Amino acid sequence: MSPEAERRRFFAEEIQAICNLQTGALVEALATVPREQFLPPGPWTIRSEADFGGPPRQTSDGDPRHVYHNLSVAIDPSRQLFNGAPSLVSLCIERLTLRPGQHVLHVGCGLGYYSALMAHCVGSIGRVVAIDVDSALAGEARTKLAPLPWVEVRMGDGTDLGGESFDAILVNAGVTHPHEAWLDALRPDGRLTLPLTCTMAAMGPIGKGLILAISRRSADDFEVRTLTSVAIYSAVGIRDSGLNDQLGKAFMRAPIPAIKRLRRDVHEASATCWFHTDRFCLSSDDGRG
């Protein structure tokens, strides 16, 4: 085994241990896909939990060994746009329980690294639609993902899906709500992971909140699990300012809510409704009565 392959294998085993990954294909993808091929040339700007509240750091050189750690690596430091920490995004992918042949949507694909990991999970009999709102990033991702012909890269905000359906959806930017397009596009028993975040002017493009894992039970009823807290780049063009304010108030009332269910049926707000809107409700009632 080459030193590069050895390094990637150790990296994959470390992320597997951190996240308790059970999806063998995801671990193998981490050990196989060269992360540096989906990044700008080094040296790289990097962040970890140790850099919270302070400036990012710089790697000493462009040796790929630097990116095989649990670090966020900048795609565009001027916009605070990073390829997310592997443990965080791998945890989100793990909750999608990807299997060969499935169809996956990746909203906010950046340069395509995590799209490539998911493509390895579903295999060439599956399909991945990777979308980014930034035309330059989408163009670069298309080039980098070209060796995987079952991956289609598009430019857009990820809400115009033309009636397509998916077994799994990964949203890689902070949103104020699960868009109806994503909920409608989930197949029976489909899964969606997304960062639900609120922002303030002082935070710039970064929002803070929770990552939710959402599983479809029926057309209007979804099971919800909170995975972890997150600070992440905010989605462009698909956030709702009114819901952002309402979400901020919900977080002030209960920063770590016991969300169990997403409802789309019309109902009156009650004590179990943590984030109640006229389009959906995140509730602590699991609905199993």
Order of alpha helices (4+ residues) and beta strands (2+ residues): alpha-alpha-beta-beta-beta-beta-alpha-beta-alpha-beta-alpha-beta-beta-alpha-beta-beta-beta-alpha-beta-beta-beta
